Amino acid sequence: MKKNEYTFRMNKVIDYINQNLDSDLSLQALARIATFSPYHFHRIFKVVVSESVHDFVNRLRMERAAKLLRHQKSQTVTEIALQCGFSSASTFSRSFKEYFGESPSQYKKTVPKVFQKNSKNCKVFSKNGKESSANFLYDIHRKADESGVAHIHRNRFIVEICTLPDFYIAYDRILHGFNKGIYSERITNAFERSFNWAEANELLTSHSKAIGILYDNFDVTTSLNFRYDAGVSINQHVDLLDGEIAIQKISGGKYAICRVERENINSQSFNVAIAELGQAADFLYGEWLPDSFYQLEDKPCIEIYHSARSDSKITIDFCLPVIPL
């Protein structure tokens, strides 16, 4: 069996785990999805992912629980326990305390409460925005959601709420970590492989953009375990499978979007833009979100690269999935 086939099957399992953390994720169930025997699946998964199946599933459940406790205050501990695949609140509480060193209730109390809507730290202004269409990749920064309302802070970062449609990407997956806000040659190479593959299969359009998908929580997951899909937007779903390069549908909806722009004046400009992108993510999570009218939606963040490294201006959007409080 070719290496690409192993990669394809493991990515299929990882996607299933990520989308079904509240379901049966036993070794036997996941082995059936990978179409391997449980014995061989366990060994192959650990080689590809660098974690055992049990450790990987448990970590993702714990990290999702931490995110929900931190950012979805309306949910009870019992609701979060069931959403993360635990049979009861007591079982979840024991596992959470063993993993993080404090109970879910204690963890939830240490997080600052969402500020009231009349907070002096946030201003609101109106725009004649329209619902984002399928052309969102072309001019997303200038389109507010149907309410025509966006939020601006005294900080240099501006945040807009936009509604994105569903779309498809061809992507190459990075499984073994990266450092937030630091240029990664591995990620750059993954983007190039995705672009080259999409171009060879005639899936690119004049509006195709580089798209990054981030699955993990910067404040909980260690950098060694960060997952990142480096992809390119394509015009349709196709069944062409390369193993390393695959196709996935990205779920649309409301996103809080923070744009980074920088003149591309020298070889370091892109590195600086990536550093600012990390700062934008921290700002959205740590400052804007607690002071907004929104909470996190339980799905990955998106990075949209509107320009190539050779363009005169670097433009990148960091998109945080949100729903109204």
Buried (B, 14 or more C-beta within 10 A) or exposed (E): EEEBEBBBBBBBBBBBBBEBBBEEBEBEBBBBBBEBEBEEBBEBBBEBBBBBBEEBBBBBBBBBBBBBBBBBEEBEBBEBBBBBBBEEBEEBBEBBBEBBEEBBEEBBEEEEEBEEEEEEEBEEEEEEBEBBEEEBBEEBBEBBBEEBBBBBBEBEBBBBBBBBBEBBBBBBBBBBBBEBBEBBEBBBEBBBBBBEBBEEBEBBEEEBBBBBBBBBBBEBBEEEBBBBBBBBBBBEEBEEEBBBBBBBEBBBBBBBBBBBBBEBEEEEBBEBBBBBBBBBBBBBBEBBBBBBBBBBBBBBBBBBBBBEBEEEEBBBBBBBBBEEE
